[in-house]
Amino acid sequence: MAKLCNMCGKKFDDFDAQEEFGFHYFVGYGSKYDLERIDADFCCECFDKIIDWLAPQMKIPIFSGEYKLANEAPIESAESKE
């Protein structure tokens, strides 16, 4: 059976299947979702939408690569500190 995006309902193409973006978690205690099982799969486009919404709300940056939000200060390399 083909995997579908939980957000938009799209049938996964090769890129979506390769990336395996998703959120799969059993919630313990401390949340209003206590003891729920969360299983959500996302296509590449919906994953981008989720991160575009989520990242600006973070107090601690979530990107470790080259991508940076417009409001984030650039990461100084070891070379630039010399």
Secondary structure, DSSP 8 states (H G I E B T S, - for coil): ---B-TTT--B--HHHHHH--EEEEE--SSSTTTT-EEEEE--HHHHHHHHHHHGGG-SS----SS---TTS-----TTTT-
